[in-house]
Amino acid sequence: MSNRIYVALDTPDLAKAHAMAGKVRRHVGGIKLGLEFFMANGRPGVREMAELGLPIFLDLKLHDIPNTVAKAIMALRELAPAILTVHAAGGRAMLEDAKAAAPAGTKVVAVTTLTSLDGTDLKSIGCMGDPHEQVLRLTELARDSGVDGVVCSGEEVAAAHKFWPKGFFVVPGVRPANGVIGDQKRVVTPRAAIDGGASILVVGRPITQAEDPDTAAREIAATL
Ligand SMILES: O=c1ccn([C@@H]2O[C@H](COP(=O)(O)O)[C@@H](O)[C@H]2O)c(=O)[nH]1
């Protein structure tokens, strides 16, 4: 893939998402639509964004019993997203059924440990070990379940990639040097994430909240 940046269009406003995608499309490789967009605009909104001609990453982070996740993915089949997320913590049967339900061309990618969590957060929800150990544990589960890859932070991507060289690695929570970190906790620069083995990067606010999103996207792309 020539441009490995997926811009996260985190807005419930279809017109705004469309306008932002139009502004930055020369400097990104795809569009990521998440819960905020999908709750407001549903499948018709995704179809409309797909008309822009860029690959669509549907980041719905599905997490439920296997039957429910599989049926939800079947309801999304007509959209044939390039990438779709589920939570690895849903377990092996859920991951297997998610992959089986997805269209052949869709990469099913398992979220390991949200980039907004650190070791203290993990302890507070009963997870033993630090984010690094948790990511590797869930990367092994994802690999063995037959999905295509994982979502992890740039802090773990090199180790996860070493463990699963053929996996597809999605890295969000990237920030240009001196960028505003906000609610993210495990953050690296776009360049560091790519050097670690990221297949694609997810970049939201560093582009969408910039004074000039087109220039921000171009400058990030230039560092890769
Ligand atoms: O662990 C995860 C999984 C997904 N995300 C999503 O990526 C973007 C990041 O947006 P920024 O504005 O660049 O922080 C957002 O859509 C999240 O839902 C994540 O951040 N971490």
The ligand as an SDF file (V2000), in Angstrom:
LIG
                    3D

 21 22  0  0  0  0  0  0  0  0999 V2000
   -6.8010    1.0010   20.7150 O   0  0  0  0  0  0  0  0  0  0  0  0
   -7.3930    1.7930   19.9640 C   0  0  0  0  0  0  0  0  0  0  0  0
   -8.2900    1.3780   19.0140 C   0  0  0  0  0  0  0  0  0  0  0  0
   -8.8800    2.3120   18.2020 C   0  0  0  0  0  0  0  0  0  0  0  0
   -8.6240    3.6150   18.3250 N   0  0  0  0  0  0  0  0  0  0  0  0
   -9.3070    4.5540   17.4040 C   0  0  0  0  0  0  0  0  0  0  0  0
   -8.3250    5.2700   16.6550 O   0  0  0  0  0  0  0  0  0  0  0  0
   -8.6800    6.6210   16.5410 C   0  0  0  0  0  0  0  0  0  0  0  0
   -7.6000    7.4670   17.1580 C   0  0  0  0  0  0  0  0  0  0  0  0
   -7.9600    8.8300   17.0800 O   0  0  0  0  0  0  0  0  0  0  0  0
   -6.9600    9.9890   17.5090 P   0  0  0  0  0  0  0  0  0  0  0  0
   -7.7990   11.2210   17.3560 O   0  0  0  0  0  0  0  0  0  0  0  0
   -5.7990    9.9540   16.5380 O   0  0  0  0  0  0  0  0  0  0  0  0
   -6.5380    9.7510   18.9190 O   0  0  0  0  0  0  0  0  0  0  0  0
  -10.0560    6.7940   17.1810 C   0  0  0  0  0  0  0  0  0  0  0  0
  -11.0200    6.7090   16.1740 O   0  0  0  0  0  0  0  0  0  0  0  0
  -10.1660    5.5960   18.1150 C   0  0  0  0  0  0  0  0  0  0  0  0
  -11.4880    5.1310   18.2210 O   0  0  0  0  0  0  0  0  0  0  0  0
   -7.7430    4.0370   19.2750 C   0  0  0  0  0  0  0  0  0  0  0  0
   -7.4670    5.2530   19.4180 O   0  0  0  0  0  0  0  0  0  0  0  0
   -7.1360    3.1100   20.0630 N   0  0  0  0  0  0  0  0  0  0  0  0
  1  2  2  0
  2  3  1  0
  2 21  1  0
  3  4  2  0
  4  5  1  0
  5  6  1  0
  5 19  1  0
  6  7  1  0
  6 17  1  0
  7  8  1  0
  8  9  1  0
  8 15  1  0
  9 10  1  0
 10 11  1  0
 11 12  2  0
 11 13  1  0
 11 14  1  0
 15 16  1  0
 15 17  1  0
 17 18  1  0
 19 20  2  0
 19 21  1  0
M  END
$$$$
